[in-house]
Amino acid sequence: MNIQIPPGTVDLAAIKERQHAAWGSGDYAMIGTTLQIVGEMLCEAVISAATSASSMSPPEMATPRSPRPADLLMSCRRTM
């Protein structure tokens, strides 16, 4: 999934209002679950992008410091 949002189309005031309402509700289990799901989706997107990029570039262009998809997955799992 690749979502592109043009600059200036995000209503930051509305986002802040929703965040204040969510945190103010005291339903921290729902907030934690939502953050975990979003984090997992972000990790999957990063891994997918890294896998695509590494499969498209010739092996001789890869640098020794290029992260492998498995390394990216492990770093994502450590942060959750």
Sequence and secondary structure as in RCSB ss.txt:
>XXXX:A:sequence
MNIQIPPGTVDLAAIKERQHAAWGSGDYAMIGTTLQIVGEMLCEAVISAATSASSMSPPEMATPRSPRPADLLMS
CRRTM
>XXXX:A:secstr
      TT   HHHHHHHHHHHHHHT HHHHHHHHHHHHHHHHHHHHHHHHHHHHHS GGG  TT   HHHHHHH
HHHH 
